[in-house]
Amino acid sequence: MTERPRPSAFDHAVRLLGQREHFRDELARKLIQKGHPEDEVEAALSRLAALGYLDDAALAAGEAERLRERKGLGRAGVAAELRRKGAGAAAVESVLAGGSAEDERERARAAAKRWLRTHRPDAGALARHLGRKGYARSVVYQLVAELAPNSGGSDPPDPVE
């Protein structure tokens, strides 16, 4: 039985991109783990980027919107999740540059109201929940004071556990 030739890093990358979009670093990591030499991986990724199949900025923007809408994440939460998935620093920065403080406050308010539908109004628990979602402390304090003002204690606790 004859062994089939091993696919090139480019062919392997195309197959992976056919399954779903990937960030450049994420794709590089997968190709290197499969045993492709780094110089071949870099050449394949450059070719894919030139062909328009690899665009970290566009993928980060779409992924950030999904994270905000589906998971209710704040700026810090979105940034952490994008970095975990392999988005480059420039792509993360471009995503964070968009959006206003008011948009962030409204997303946090919606996340807090969703949480309060199934939990008792506990200022500490709400603050921790919003902190884990990646909302700024100033936003967390404002919303806890607004939405759970009489839940015990005079000051809301630190939102980070």
Buried (B, 14 or more C-beta within 10 A) or exposed (E): EEEEEEEBBBEBBBEBBEEEBBBBBBBBBBBBEBEBEEEBBBBBBEBBEEEEBBBBBEBBBEBBEEBBEEEBBBBBBBBBBBBEBBBBEEBBEBBBEEBEEEEBBEBBBEBBEEBBEEEEBBBBBBBBBBBBBBBBBEBBBBBBEEBBEEBEEEEBBEBEE
